[in-house]
Amino acid sequence: MESYIVEEAGGNFRKIDLPRPVLRPNHVLVRIEASGVNPLDTKIRAGKASHAKQPLPAVLGVDMAGIVEEVGPGVTAFSRSDEVYGMAGGVGGLQGTLAEFISVDADLLAHKPANLSMRQAAALPLVAITAWEALIDRAHVCADQTVLVHGGAGGVGHVAVQLARAYNGKVFATVSPDKKSIAESFGAIPIDYRSLSVDEYVEKITAGKGFDIVFDTVGGATLDSSFLAVKRYTGHVVSCLGWRTHSLAPLSMRGATYSGVFTLLPLITGEGRAHHGEILAPSAAGLLRLDGWRQCNRSCSQCRVFRCAALDTHLSPNARNDTDRSCPAEADEPGRDAGSSRFSWGADQHNSHRKGCRRDQNRACVKNNAQ
């Protein structure tokens, strides 16, 4: 099968022929139609993502969408010719998605929503799973809570905004001034983090009390500021980029709590993979609406998703360096666009996998009935 490998940190992609993967029990062979590109993928290629445990040389690529070619023993959820998508490999020594075929643990997959193209579906899994694990699994977002999303116009951030809104949260997002309209279009009240300090926007918006939930999609100093922005006693901070050493004193002195999200863990350890498929499954039931998805018309290295057939162009040695800070795929600060595709969630996924609200007043979650 035609595949693309990177042989050393920062190296170019090289097209090679590899044997078609051999199916194992509970796996499906998928013919890949589109592969997503995330900031994580560019960092693995650059040798700057040791947590992903993907030694080089390797076939890279985490997200994909495609068509089931063959099902292995024990697989009952999928059949030949099914259209599927998921966060399928590219970490933990697993083959990535920049190839014609991939053998995937069936637990990691979901049926592709009919309203999404292959390219659109391939851009979704990592960001959607991360946002869900943060807000639903860890923070247990509920109606009427104030939710602050750092980097609310980015790949994970813009999905998190919509997810919190679907649960009737009151959502705020730190963005740069040029991303204000993006945050607003997805239902968030924008906060210009460049002109307001943490103390200033906490006082202005919450009368100094702090936010019920603060979701950090940026890391570094932004996680430190999250500890200062959360509500006293009942507030919860969750981060998908808590990789550094941070002082917990500000959080502890507010009596608040913290959770970390490591979306890659099921792929690396093999534990909890079925939940990834469960998170994506509501979309297959029609709970994900796609509004205003726009094709990236920037240069090669800025394009978020691409078909494998286009790799000769998109990943040529002459393409721009993936670590170019002007590229939105390298977004890791508030307001940067972490991808050229943006998605709108339907409201009814609120009841999917609902495990109840974790609030002192034990108030039930209120479903958003807007269709």
Residue pairs with C-beta under 8 A, 6 or more apart in sequence:
1 17
1 18
1 19
1 20
1 99
1 100
1 101
2 15
2 17
2 99
2 100
2 308
3 15
3 16
3 17
3 18
3 59
3 98
3 99
3 100
4 13
4 14
4 15
4 16
4 59
4 60
4 98
4 99
4 308
4 311
4 315
5 13
5 14
5 16
5 57
5 58
5 59
5 60
6 12
6 13
6 14
6 45
6 56
6 57
6 58
6 60
7 14
7 56
7 57
8 47
8 56
8 57
9 45
9 46
9 47
9 48
9 56
10 45
10 46
10 47
11 45
11 56
12 315
12 317
13 98
13 311
13 315
15 311
15 312
18 59
18 99
20 29
20 101
21 29
21 95
21 101
21 102
21 103
22 103
23 29
23 70
23 71
23 72
23 73
23 103
24 72
24 103
25 72
25 73
25 74
26 72
26 73
26 74
26 75
26 105
26 106
26 107
27 72
27 75
27 103
27 104
27 105
27 106
28 68
28 69
28 70
28 71
28 72
28 75
28 78
28 84
28 103
28 104
28 106
28 109
29 68
29 69
29 70
29 71
29 72
29 101
29 102
29 103
30 64
30 66
30 67
30 68
30 69
30 84
30 88
30 101
30 102
30 103
30 104
30 109
31 66
31 67
31 68
31 69
31 100
31 101
32 64
32 65
32 66
32 97
32 99
32 100
32 101
32 102
32 308
33 64
33 65
33 66
33 67
33 118
33 122
33 307
33 308
34 64
34 65
34 66
34 117
34 118
34 119
34 121
34 122
34 305
34 306
34 307
34 308
35 61
35 63
35 64
35 96
35 97
35 98
35 122
35 305
35 306
35 307
35 308
36 61
36 62
36 63
36 64
36 97
36 122
36 123
36 124
36 125
36 126
36 304
36 305
37 61
37 303
37 304
37 305
37 306
37 329
38 62
38 63
38 126
38 127
38 155
38 329
38 338
38 339
39 155
39 329
39 330
39 331
39 332
39 338
40 49
40 52
40 62
40 126
40 264
41 60
41 61
41 62
41 90
42 322
42 323
42 329
42 330
43 49
43 52
44 52
44 54
44 60
44 90
44 91
45 60
45 322
46 322
46 323
47 56
51 243
51 262
51 264
52 90
52 91
52 92
52 264
52 268
53 91
53 92
53 93
53 268
54 60
54 90
54 91
54 92
54 93
54 94
54 96
55 93
58 90
58 93
58 95
58 96
59 89
59 90
59 95
59 96
59 97
59 98
59 99
60 90
60 96
60 97
60 98
61 89
61 90
61 96
61 97
61 98
61 99
62 87
62 88
62 89
62 90
62 91
62 96
62 97
62 125
62 126
63 85
63 86
63 87
63 88
63 97
63 122
63 123
63 124
63 125
63 126
64 85
64 86
64 88
64 97
64 102
64 122
65 83
65 84
65 85
65 112
65 116
65 118
65 119
65 121
65 122
66 83
66 84
66 85
66 102
66 118
67 81
67 82
67 83
67 84
68 78
68 79
68 80
68 81
68 82
68 83
68 84
69 80
69 101
70 80
71 78
71 79
71 80
71 106
72 103
72 106
75 106
77 106
77 109
78 84
78 106
78 109
78 111
82 111
83 111
83 112
83 118
84 109
84 110
84 111
84 112
85 109
85 110
85 112
85 116
85 121
85 122
85 124
85 125
85 280
86 104
86 108
86 109
86 110
86 125
86 276
86 277
86 280
87 108
87 125
87 126
87 129
87 263
87 267
87 276
88 94
88 97
88 102
88 104
88 108
88 109
88 125
89 95
89 96
89 97
89 102
89 104
89 267
90 96
90 97
91 264
91 267
91 268
92 264
92 267
92 268
92 269
94 267
95 102
95 103
96 102
97 122
98 308
98 311
98 315
99 308
100 308
105 273
106 277
107 273
107 274
107 276
107 277
108 266
108 267
108 273
108 276
108 277
109 277
109 280
110 277
110 280
110 281
110 283
110 284
111 281
111 284
112 118
112 121
112 284
113 121
113 283
113 284
113 286
113 288
114 286
115 286
115 288
115 289
115 290
116 124
116 283
116 288
116 290
118 307
119 305
119 306
119 307
119 341
120 290
120 293
120 305
120 341
120 343
122 305
123 304
123 305
123 339
123 341
123 343
124 280
124 283
124 288
124 341
124 343
125 276
125 280
126 155
126 263
127 155
127 156
127 159
127 338
127 339
128 159
128 279
128 280
128 283
128 343
129 263
129 276
129 279
129 280
130 156
130 217
130 240
130 261
130 263
131 156
131 159
131 160
131 163
131 215
132 163
132 279
133 261
133 263
133 279
134 156
134 160
134 215
134 238
134 239
134 240
134 259
134 261
135 141
135 147
135 160
135 163
135 164
135 167
135 213
135 215
135 238
136 163
136 353
136 355
138 236
138 238
138 259
138 261
139 213
139 215
139 236
139 238
139 259
140 355
140 356
140 357
140 358
140 359
141 147
141 163
141 164
141 167
141 169
141 213
142 167
142 168
142 169
142 357
142 358
142 359
142 363
142 365
143 167
143 168
143 169
143 363
143 365
143 366
144 168
144 169
144 170
144 363
144 366
145 169
145 170
145 212
145 213
145 359
146 169
146 170
146 172
146 205
146 206
146 211
146 212
146 213
146 231
147 164
147 169
147 170
147 171
147 172
147 211
147 212
147 213
147 214
147 215
148 171
148 172
148 173
148 174
148 191
148 211
148 213
148 214
148 215
148 226
148 229
149 157
149 160
149 161
149 164
149 171
149 172
149 173
149 174
149 188
149 215
149 217
150 157
150 173
150 174
150 193
150 214
150 215
150 216
150 217
150 218
150 222
150 225
150 226
150 334
151 157
151 173
151 174
151 175
151 216
151 217
151 218
151 222
151 331
151 332
151 333
151 334
151 335
151 336
151 338
152 158
152 160
152 161
152 171
152 172
152 173
152 174
152 175
152 179
152 183
152 186
152 188
152 190
152 334
152 335
153 173
153 175
153 179
153 182
153 183
153 335
153 336
153 337
154 217
154 331
154 335
154 336
154 337
154 338
154 339
155 304
155 331
155 337
155 338
155 339
156 217
156 240
156 338
157 173
157 215
157 217
157 338
158 182
158 183
158 186
158 342
158 343
159 343
159 345
160 215
160 217
161 171
161 173
161 183
161 186
161 187
161 188
162 186
162 187
162 343
162 344
162 345
163 345
163 349
164 171
164 213
165 171
165 186
165 187
165 188
165 345
165 368
166 345
166 346
166 347
166 349
166 350
166 368
167 350
167 365
167 368
168 350
168 365
168 366
168 367
168 368
169 212
169 213
170 189
171 187
171 188
171 189
172 188
172 189
172 190
172 191
172 205
172 211
173 183
173 188
173 189
173 190
173 191
174 190
174 191
174 192
174 193
174 222
174 334
174 335
175 182
175 183
175 190
175 191
175 192
175 193
175 334
175 335
176 192
176 193
176 194
176 334
176 335
176 336
177 192
177 194
177 195
178 335
179 190
179 335
179 336
179 337
180 190
180 192
182 337
182 342
183 189
183 190
184 190
185 292
186 342
186 344
189 205
191 201
191 205
193 201
193 334
193 335
196 204
198 225
198 228
198 229
199 228
201 229
202 208
202 209
202 210
202 211
202 228
202 229
205 211
206 231
209 231
209 232
210 229
210 230
210 231
210 232
210 235
210 254
210 256
211 229
211 230
211 231
211 235
212 231
212 234
212 235
212 236
213 230
213 235
213 236
213 237
213 238
214 226
214 229
214 230
214 235
214 236
214 237
214 238
215 238
215 239
216 222
216 223
216 226
216 237
216 238
216 239
216 240
216 241
216 242
217 239
217 240
217 241
218 241
218 332
218 333
218 334
219 239
219 241
219 242
219 243
219 244
219 332
220 241
220 244
222 333
222 334
223 237
223 239
223 241
223 242
223 244
223 246
224 246
224 247
224 250
226 237
226 239
227 237
227 246
227 247
227 248
227 250
227 251
227 254
227 256
227 258
228 250
230 236
230 237
230 251
230 254
230 256
231 254
231 256
232 254
232 255
232 256
233 254
233 255
233 256
234 256
234 359
234 360
235 254
235 256
235 257
236 256
236 257
236 258
236 259
237 251
237 256
237 257
237 258
237 259
238 258
238 259
238 260
238 261
239 258
239 259
239 260
239 261
240 260
240 261
240 262
240 263
241 332
242 258
242 260
248 258
251 257
251 258
265 271
265 272
266 272
266 273
266 275
266 276
267 273
278 353
279 353
281 352
282 288
282 349
282 352
282 353
283 349
285 352
286 346
287 345
287 346
287 348
287 349
287 352
288 343
288 344
288 345
288 346
288 349
289 344
289 345
289 346
290 343
290 344
291 344
292 342
292 344
293 341
293 342
293 343
294 340
294 341
294 342
295 340
296 302
296 303
296 304
296 305
296 340
296 341
298 328
298 340
299 319
299 320
300 313
300 314
300 315
300 316
300 319
300 320
301 314
301 319
301 320
301 321
301 322
301 324
301 327
301 329
302 320
302 327
302 328
302 329
302 340
303 314
303 340
304 328
304 329
304 339
304 340
304 341
305 340
305 341
306 314
320 327
322 329
322 330
323 330
324 330
328 336
328 337
328 338
328 339
328 340
329 338
329 339
330 336
331 337
331 338
346 371
347 367
347 368
347 369
347 370
347 371
348 367
348 371
350 365
350 367
350 368
351 367
354 365
356 365
357 363
357 364
357 365
